[in-house]
Structures are given as structure tokens and as C-alpha cells.
């Protein structure tokens, strides 16, 4: 019996991505099932009942979803972040969880620079702004997105520093990036601070008042990671004390309206998370997801597994 692959996306893939996933499934003899723009979480719960594999984007694969998936063996989050997957519930049921790291990293990095320019030019308010050339960009976490930020920054003739305790300094140095010894050093030396840490218990509210307070005059924080990694109370407090700081985020904070009301041109939030919203990134992530599923079923490949 053919393996059944469900693509469940409340926020659909690009049509070209769907077509490529479908073609790959048919070529390999897998049954392709598509559920787009579903309205209720219960729709996803019901849809997974008898599928072997699941591809999602930002959809919530909760314990309830896992519990109703009688035949599910693998679920792939088409993207890097996987905090929308209940990995613990999946592990308890023997289900493999994967992500597709690197597939949208350039798109996210380009957005980071779009926001840097937007903030440097005062959100295009008609007044004189600043330039990126000669400024220092600090990269908090040197993964797939971070290294693309470094690559683009060199085109702007910026100085690039980075902090990542999990990456060998030699790797950064080979990319022309100066590694720093502590997160405090990173924040205190950066004109633009680009955040790329994942949202896990250890990093939530990590970018706090004490850390931001050390930033140099006129610094800009760019967050294309997750809103949870920045302490909103800390932002509110330090921005009330210092009128020189700016903050732009690819996902609106819980207190976004309050921040906009109080700090106006010093903050900017995209209406929806836009980092991976390019056609190329969309296709890359979707195709990578189906290829990983096939590699798992045919070869036992768990290279991109994120749960244990």
C-alpha cells in the first residue's frame, strides 16, 4: 500500500511548491493529500487520522494532533523553527520530527537587511537618515541565517562580528567574521544587532534589559527569529530611558500597540512573519520536506531529526 503524505497548511505553500511536491510524490509512488486554508485546529486533528507522513509550515502539531495520528511516522516542518511541533508527544509515540534548515536562510537574511535600511532611513520619513557602510553588525547565533547575514553585510562594507558558543571560531574567521568571547561583548560593540537564536526555554526573554542597556548609542536591534527571545518588559523599560535605540521585529510583540504608541518611529513590526515569504524559499522548503520524507522511508535517513 502506498505511503500517504499529507500537506496541511492553513497558510498555503506557493502553487509552484505544491505542484513540485505533488510531482515528486507521484514519481515515487506516494499518495499526495492536500489540505490548505483549513479554518479550525480540529480540521488538522481529523486530517491526520490515517496518513503516514505530514508536512506543515507554521501549523500547530499538538499532542491532540499526534494522539489522533494512528499511522503517522514522520512530520516535517518546512522551515527552520520547529516550536510549533510537540516533539515530546511525538517522541512518546515513536514519530520522527524534522525541520528543513537552510532552505529559507537567504530570504530571512535579506529581510534583516531590508529592516536595517528601513530603520536607518527613519522609516522613510523624509528626514536625513544614516548609512550601513562602516557600521558594525553583530550576529547573535551563527547558523544558516547568520552566515548569510555576514555574506550580505560584507557587500555593504560593514564590519561583522558574531557570537555563537556552538560554532568554532575558525569557521567564523574563515568567513571574514570576527568572533567575540561573550554575548555582552557582542551587544556592546554592535551598531546593528541581528538576532538568530532559536526559541527554546533557555533563550526565551534572553535579550533583556541588562543586555540591551550595554548597547552603544544609536544601536538598532533586528529580530528575525522569534518574539519570545526578546524580553518585552526589558524593551519597554530601556526604550523609556534611552531615546537613541531602535527595534525592528519580523513578528509583532504581544505589546506591539503599546510600543508603537510610545516609541513611534523607533519601532517597526511586520504584520505577519515575513522572513520565509519568498517564492524561492517557499519552494525550497517544501521540496526539501518531501525529499526528507522519502529518504526516511526508503533509507531510514534521520539527518534532520529534531526530537529524540
matplotlib code that plots the C-alpha trace (Angstrom):
import matplotlib.pyplot as plt

x = [0.0, 1.3, 2.5, 0.1, 1.6, -0.5, 0.4, -1.6, -1.1, -3.5, -1.2, -0.6, 2.6, 3.0, 1.2, 4.5, 5.8, 2.6, 2.9, 6.6, 5.7, 2.9, 5.1, 7.7, 5.1, 3.6, 7.0, 8.0, 4.6, 3.4, -0.2, -0.4, -3.1, -3.5, -5.4, -5.0, -6.5, -8.3, -10.3, -10.1, -7.4, -9.9, -9.6, -6.0, -6.7, -9.1, -7.0, -4.0, -6.0, -4.6, -1.6, 2.0, 3.7, 2.8, 4.3, 3.4, 4.5, 3.6, 0.7, 0.4, 1.2, -0.1, -0.4, -4.0, -2.9, -0.3, -2.8, -5.2, -2.5, -2.7, -0.3, 1.9, 5.7, 7.2, 6.3, 8.4, 8.2, 9.0, 11.3, 14.0, 12.0, 10.0, 8.5, 5.1, 5.7, 5.1, 8.3, 7.8, 4.4, 5.8, 8.7, 6.4, 4.6, 7.7, 7.1, 10.1, 10.1, 12.2, 12.8, 14.4, 17.3, 18.9, 16.1, 14.9, 18.0, 18.9, 15.3, 15.4, 18.9, 17.7, 14.7, 17.0, 18.8, 15.6, 14.6, 18.1, 17.8, 14.2, 15.3, 18.5, 16.4, 13.9, 11.2, 11.4, 10.0, 11.6, 14.4, 18.1, 19.0, 22.2, 24.1, 25.1, 28.6, 31.2, 28.8, 29.3, 26.7, 26.6, 25.2, 23.7, 23.9, 26.0, 23.8, 22.4, 20.8, 23.7, 26.3, 24.0, 23.8, 27.6, 27.9, 25.4, 27.0, 30.3, 28.6, 27.5, 31.1, 30.1, 32.2, 30.9, 31.2, 29.4, 28.8, 27.8, 29.3, 28.3, 30.3, 34.1, 35.7, 37.7, 34.6, 33.6, 37.1, 37.2, 34.1, 35.7, 33.8, 35.3, 34.1, 33.7, 34.0, 30.7, 27.2, 27.8, 30.7, 28.6, 25.8, 28.1, 30.0, 27.2, 25.5, 23.0, 22.3, 20.8, 19.1, 19.0, 18.7, 16.0, 13.1, 13.8, 13.3, 17.0, 16.6, 13.2, 13.4, 17.2, 17.6, 16.7, 17.0, 20.5, 21.9, 20.2, 21.4, 25.0, 24.4, 26.1, 24.3, 22.0, 22.0, 19.3, 18.0, 16.8, 14.8, 14.0, 14.0, 11.1, 9.3, 9.8, 13.6, 13.2, 12.0, 9.2, 9.3, 13.0, 12.4, 9.8, 12.0, 15.2, 13.4, 11.8, 15.2, 17.1, 15.6, 18.5, 17.7, 15.5, 13.9, 12.5, 11.0, 9.7, 6.9, 4.9, 5.4, 2.4, 2.7, 3.2, 0.4, 1.8, 5.3, 4.2, 2.2, 5.1, 8.1, 6.6, 9.4, 11.8, 10.0, 8.7, 6.9, 5.9, 2.1, 2.9, 6.1, 7.7, 11.2, 10.5, 7.9, 9.6, 8.7, 12.2, 12.3, 8.7, 9.6, 13.0, 11.4, 8.5, 10.7, 13.2, 10.4, 9.1, 12.6, 13.4, 10.3, 11.1, 14.7, 13.4, 11.0, 13.4, 16.8, 16.0, 17.6, 17.0, 19.6, 17.3, 15.5, 14.9, 13.4, 14.7]
y = [0.0, 3.4, 5.7, 8.6, 12.1, 15.0, 18.6, 20.5, 24.3, 26.9, 29.3, 27.6, 26.9, 28.7, 26.8, 26.0, 24.4, 22.3, 21.2, 20.1, 18.3, 16.5, 15.5, 14.1, 12.1, 10.7, 9.9, 7.9, 6.2, 8.1, 9.2, 13.0, 14.6, 18.4, 20.4, 24.1, 27.1, 25.0, 27.0, 25.1, 23.2, 20.3, 20.1, 19.2, 16.8, 14.9, 15.0, 13.1, 10.1, 7.7, 9.3, 8.1, 11.5, 15.1, 18.3, 21.6, 25.2, 27.2, 24.8, 23.6, 19.9, 19.5, 16.5, 16.2, 16.0, 13.5, 11.5, 11.1, 10.1, 6.4, 5.7, 8.8, 8.0, 11.3, 15.0, 17.7, 21.4, 23.2, 25.8, 26.1, 26.8, 23.9, 25.3, 24.6, 20.8, 19.0, 17.0, 15.3, 14.0, 12.8, 11.1, 9.2, 7.8, 7.0, 9.7, 11.4, 15.2, 17.1, 20.6, 21.9, 24.1, 26.4, 26.4, 29.9, 31.3, 33.7, 35.1, 35.8, 37.4, 39.7, 40.7, 41.6, 44.0, 45.4, 46.2, 47.6, 50.0, 50.9, 51.9, 53.6, 55.9, 56.7, 54.5, 56.8, 59.8, 62.4, 63.3, 62.6, 59.1, 57.1, 54.6, 51.0, 51.4, 51.3, 50.2, 47.1, 44.3, 41.8, 38.4, 36.5, 32.9, 31.9, 29.3, 29.2, 32.6, 34.2, 33.2, 34.7, 37.9, 38.0, 37.5, 40.3, 42.6, 42.5, 43.8, 46.8, 47.3, 46.6, 45.2, 41.8, 40.3, 37.2, 35.2, 31.6, 29.2, 26.2, 27.3, 27.0, 30.4, 29.2, 28.8, 32.4, 33.7, 31.8, 33.8, 37.1, 37.4, 38.4, 36.1, 37.7, 36.0, 36.8, 37.9, 41.1, 42.0, 41.3, 43.7, 46.4, 46.6, 46.4, 49.2, 46.7, 43.6, 40.7, 38.0, 34.5, 32.3, 29.7, 29.9, 27.3, 27.5, 28.7, 31.5, 32.9, 36.5, 36.2, 39.6, 41.5, 45.0, 44.3, 43.2, 45.9, 48.6, 47.8, 48.7, 51.7, 55.0, 54.8, 51.0, 49.1, 45.6, 43.4, 40.3, 37.8, 34.9, 34.6, 37.2, 35.1, 35.5, 39.3, 40.4, 42.9, 44.4, 45.0, 46.7, 48.9, 49.9, 50.6, 52.5, 54.7, 55.5, 55.9, 57.6, 56.6, 52.9, 51.3, 47.9, 46.1, 42.6, 40.2, 39.2, 41.6, 41.5, 41.0, 44.6, 45.9, 48.5, 49.9, 50.1, 51.8, 54.3, 55.2, 54.9, 55.5, 55.8, 53.8, 50.5, 48.5, 45.2, 43.3, 42.5, 38.8, 36.8, 37.5, 36.0, 33.0, 34.7, 34.5, 32.1, 30.6, 29.9, 28.6, 26.1, 25.2, 24.3, 22.3, 20.3, 19.6, 18.4, 15.8, 14.6, 14.1, 12.1, 9.9, 9.5, 8.5, 5.8, 4.4, 4.7, 5.4, 8.8, 10.9, 13.6, 16.4, 14.9, 17.4, 15.1, 12.1]
z = [0.0, -1.0, 1.8, 2.3, 2.6, 3.9, 3.3, 5.8, 5.6, 6.9, 5.3, 1.9, 0.0, -3.3, -6.0, -7.7, -4.5, -4.2, -7.8, -7.3, -4.1, -5.8, -8.8, -6.5, -4.6, -7.8, -9.2, -6.1, -5.8, -2.7, -2.3, -2.2, 0.0, 0.3, 2.9, 2.6, 4.3, 6.9, 9.4, 12.7, 14.5, 14.7, 10.8, 11.2, 14.0, 11.8, 8.7, 10.2, 11.2, 8.6, 7.0, 7.1, 6.8, 7.4, 6.1, 7.8, 7.8, 11.0, 11.7, 15.3, 15.5, 19.1, 21.4, 20.2, 16.6, 17.5, 19.5, 16.6, 14.1, 14.1, 11.2, 11.3, 11.2, 10.3, 10.4, 8.7, 9.5, 6.2, 7.7, 10.4, 13.6, 14.9, 18.1, 16.6, 16.9, 20.1, 19.9, 23.3, 22.3, 19.0, 20.7, 23.1, 20.1, 18.1, 15.5, 13.9, 13.8, 11.3, 10.0, 6.8, 8.0, 5.5, 2.9, 3.7, 5.3, 2.5, 2.4, 6.2, 5.9, 3.1, 5.2, 8.1, 5.8, 4.5, 8.1, 8.8, 5.8, 6.8, 10.3, 9.2, 7.0, 9.7, 8.1, 5.1, 6.9, 4.7, 7.1, 6.9, 8.0, 8.3, 6.1, 6.8, 5.3, 8.0, 10.8, 12.8, 12.6, 15.4, 14.6, 17.6, 16.6, 13.5, 11.8, 8.3, 8.5, 10.4, 7.8, 5.1, 7.1, 7.3, 3.5, 2.7, 5.3, 3.5, 0.4, 2.4, 3.6, 7.2, 10.0, 11.0, 14.5, 15.8, 19.0, 19.0, 21.6, 19.5, 16.4, 16.2, 15.9, 13.0, 10.9, 11.5, 10.8, 7.5, 6.5, 7.4, 10.6, 13.9, 16.8, 20.2, 23.5, 25.1, 24.3, 26.4, 24.1, 21.0, 22.1, 23.4, 20.1, 17.6, 15.7, 14.3, 16.3, 14.2, 16.4, 15.1, 18.3, 18.4, 20.8, 23.4, 27.2, 27.7, 25.2, 25.9, 27.2, 26.8, 25.1, 28.2, 29.8, 31.2, 27.8, 25.7, 28.2, 27.2, 23.5, 22.1, 21.3, 18.2, 18.0, 16.2, 17.2, 14.4, 15.3, 12.5, 15.0, 17.4, 19.5, 22.7, 22.7, 23.4, 26.8, 26.1, 29.6, 29.0, 25.7, 27.3, 30.2, 28.3, 25.4, 28.0, 29.4, 26.1, 23.1, 20.8, 20.5, 17.8, 17.4, 14.4, 14.5, 12.0, 14.3, 16.4, 20.1, 22.4, 23.5, 19.9, 20.0, 23.3, 21.9, 18.7, 20.7, 23.0, 20.7, 17.2, 14.6, 16.8, 16.4, 13.4, 13.2, 10.1, 10.1, 9.7, 9.9, 6.5, 6.8, 4.6, 2.4, -1.0, -3.8, -3.8, -0.1, -0.2, -2.9, -1.4, 2.0, 0.5, -1.8, 0.9, 3.2, 0.8, -0.2, 3.5, 4.0, 1.1, 2.3, 5.7, 4.4, 1.8, 3.5, 7.2, 6.9, 10.0, 9.3, 10.1, 13.1, 15.9, 18.5, 20.3]

ax = plt.figure().add_subplot(projection="3d")
ax.plot(x, y, z, "-o")
ax.set_aspect("equal")
plt.show()
